Amino acid sequence: LDLKKLQTISEARVWLQSCPWADREGVLPPDTVLGLVPTMGALHEGHLSLIRSARKHCPVVVVTIFVNPIQFGPNEDYRKYPRPIEADLEACEREGANAVFYPTAEEMYSQASSTRIIVPPDLTATLCGPHRPGHFDGVATIVAKLFHIFTPAMAFFGQKDYQQAAIIRRMNHDLNFCMGLCICPTVREQDGLAMSSRNAYLSPAERVQARSLSASLFWARDQVAAGQRDADKLVREMRERIEAAGPCRIDYVECVGDQDLSPRPRVEGRCVFALAVRIGSTRLIDNVMVDATGTKQ
Ligand code: PAF
């Protein structure tokens, strides 16, 4: 089956209504579900793992590629964000996606567009929230628009963007999208660095330095497994380890509850250690989950 390339919302609607995956009588098999993989393109192994997971769960898979202007702050990398559309289309084809939707900014936000989803502060008071004002409103708005355009049964996101996944999960519940959400594990380079389209900005020396991020997270996870429960102490030492690796600006290193994302001075139950660090002009994020339930104190 050829990859269907969709660039406008009306093309997407016509394609969906034509049910190209239906059997010869035009009847959808009862288990037909559409899986949506929203991305900003510059596809790497992390994105490909989302597409593969979608293919495993859903007979119809749509990948969206859209660098969403309203989730970038005024001093962020909207303009320089990589847009290798030909390579991305090839990757979608290779992975067996049924369709790819890659609209222009004008298509998604007409002149008159002014309605936004506002994410309340309970999930944005920690982690990236204070450092990227308005970012999650932009994410929630574009994801809701994509959900409305494609009405998928399932949508696939990466755990690397932990806070984003938590916010989308809450929105899915609060706005009654009733979608199956699949949060897929972070895919890493051999040395542990979490895959990200932004890794391409790193110089060779910065790329080496960037190992300190995942290394500090894995260290903290090992400490928790060995019985350490003082999250504040772990966070202090993680910061030292990251700073020792080279010049950087730490936006945050935090331990938060895995559901409510509120700060946890001590590791209790399931928690997430998460960080955002700027190396040169590149801002990188990463996280690991830890589970102190039933393990030794
Ligand atoms: O995670 C991303 O790539 C983006 O934030 C998303 C979910 C595609 C919304 O623009």
Boltz pocket constraint, residues with backbone or C-beta under 6 A from the ligand:
constraints:
  - pocket:
      binder: B
      contacts: [[A, 38], [A, 39], [A, 40], [A, 64], [A, 66], [A, 68], [A, 71], [A, 138], [A, 139], [A, 142], [A, 143], [A, 161], [A, 164]]
      max_distance: 6.0
